[in-house]
Structure formats: structure tokens, C-alpha cells
Amino acid sequence: MSLWAGVLIASGLVYSWKLLGHLVPERFVTSPAVRSLAALVTVSMLAGLVGIQTFASTDGIVLDARVPALAVAALLFYLRVPFIVVVIAAALIASLLKLLL
Amino acid sequence: MSTEPQSVKTLSFSVGLATGLYGISFGALSVTAGLDFWQTMALSLLMFSGGSQFAFIGVIASGGGVIAAVLSSWMLGVRNGFYAIRLAPIMSLPTILKPLGAQLTIDESNAVSLSQEPDILKQRQGFWLTGIAVFVFWNLLTACGALLGSMIGDPADWGLDAAAGAAFLGLIWPSLAKSKLLVLAVVSAFTATLLSAFVPAGMPILLTAFVAVAFWLVEIVRKSK
């Protein structure tokens, strides 16, 4: 398979998931049980992403500059600091720690 | 997300910009992996799902071949289908807008919409504004990254990896006020992290869905008692 074919086929396949979810019959997805499952799965996957983005690396699970950065981010969210400020603060802390360590 | 809730517009714009910055590293890594400028742009415009895009170029860069790259990006895209199932009844899109809404169904647009619960209108607004903001910034900055290429160096040096984790934490933060969801989130983050050491990239996130299903079953059993 050429690289171009791969790019286009993979894009189509990824899109098919997105479209499929929107085309599931409404009477099925509006049942309270299904909605509650979809909400739980969303929280679960996004929390999974937080874990992966903070601890995972190509060398396995590591504790590096990202961990204190996330801890500060959690504290700032708790203190109700605006979203964008927290994200920038996390990036600054992680990049500074990487320079120092 | 604050005592005086930020407007959905501000939040969507912030999320779009923060995610877009990650697009610089995608563009740079993609051309380093051996894709040309237009192949890189095709991924950001057409695939438009960060996790799947990074998986695709990651497999190519590691010499895994095109078919393996296609399969891993496909698997990583499954979660967008779950997001779409959550979003469909909230958005109640007319058929003509479904193809467009589907393309904008990604981690960030779904998460901002989730953070506006239970207000339906704000959830819809959050979805569209974030989807469009991320699409614009992600593609503009992918182009910058692809043009600058290896001059940028490792995105981790700029703390962008930590920024991504912080951004997702911020988006689920309002949900964590419910103790049930807080427990679910902690267990899911722990499970995904642990699994990342043993299973291929992308699988840990999918497997967290089973954690959600387990919580869901417990909830149903409790209610039926």
C-alpha cells in the first residue's frame, strides 16, 4: 500500500467511527441507560488520557516533569483559575523542570 | 469551571488554541517520520483526530509499515464513536449537518460539551465552537510545524506533553465534583497508565471503556434493588 493510499484509507476509517456514532437510531441512544453509559465512557476515556499523557512514555511508566506539572494544574483548577492560564502554567512548569533536571 | 463561569466562547477558544499548539509538534514529527507536507495536511484535515494521527506517523516512523499504521489509527479512532453516541441526542443534528458534526466529534469538542452539563444549549454551543476552533488552529499549526520541521526539536522540551494532560484534566474537572465520577476517573486513569506499559499505544484508552461498563453495571444492579 502506498503512503498516500494509507493516509486516505485511514482517514476514511477514522471518520466512519465518528459518523457511525451519530447515525445510531435515536430511540436507542435516548434510553437513559445508554446515555448514562455513554457519559461514563466519556469520563473514563478522558481520565485515561490524563493518566497516559502524564505517566506513559516509550520506556514504560515514568515519573518526570509532567507529574508535578499536573499536580500544580489540579491545584489551580481547584482554586478556580481560568483554563488557559492553568494549561500554560503546566507547560511552563514542565519545560522549566526539564531544563533544571 | 469557575465561580463566575467562563463563557463557553472563551473556553472553546482556549481549548482550540491549546490543542492547536500540539498541532505544531504533529506537523514537525510527521515530516520527520517521512510524510510530505500534503500527506501531513491530509491527516490533519481529513483524519482530524490527534490520537489517531500520532499513531499513524508513529508506526511509519518506527518502520511498522503502512498497513499497521492504518490499523492502529483506525483502532484509536473508536473512542470518537463513543463520543458521538453521547453527543447525538444532545445535538439532535438535522441529517444534513450530521456529516459535518461527525468530523468535529473529537476528545476536545465532546469534553467541552460535557463540561457545560446540564445546559443543553451551552453543550451544543461548546461542541460547535470547540470543534471549529480546534479544526482551524490544529490545521494552521500543523502546517507551521510541517514547514518548520526538525527546527522545533522535541515538543516535550516546551512542556506540551504536560499541557495536554492538564487540558484534559481541566475538561473533566466539573464532572469530578460527583464522587461517583471522581472514583471512576481515578480508577480509569490508573488502569490506562498501568496498561500502557503492556499493550500497544491506543489500546489502554479503549480498555478504560470496560471500567466504565463495570461502573455502569454496578449502578444498574443497585437501582434494581
Interface residues (C-beta under 8 A of the other chain):
Chain A: M1 S2 L3 W4 A5 G6 V7 L8 I9 A10 S11 G12 L13 V14 Y15 W17 K18 L19 L20 G21 H22 L23 V24 E26 V29 T30 A33 V34 R35 S36 L37 A38 A39 L40 V41 T42 V43 S44 M45 L46 A47 G48 L49 V50 G51 I52 Q53 T54 F55 A56 G60 I61 A65 R66 A69 L70 A73 A74 F77 R80 V81 P82 F83 I84 V86 V87 I88 A89 A90 A91 L92 I93 A94 S95 L96 K98
Chain B: M1 S2 T3 Q6 T10 L11 S14 V15 L17 A18 G34 L35 Q39 A42 L43 L46 M47 F48 S49 S52 F56 I60 V66 I67 A69 V70 S73 W74 L76 G77 V78 R79 N80 G81 F82 Y83 A84 I85 R86 L87 A88 P89 S92 L93 K98 P99 G101 A102 Q103 T105 D107 N110 A111 L114 A156 D157 W158 G159 L160 D161 A162 A163 A164 G165 A166 A167 F168 L169 G170 L171 I172 W173 S175 L181 L184 A185 V186 S188 A189 F190 T191 A192 T193 L194 S196 A197 P204 I205 L206 T208 A209 V211 A212 V213 F215 W216 E219 I220
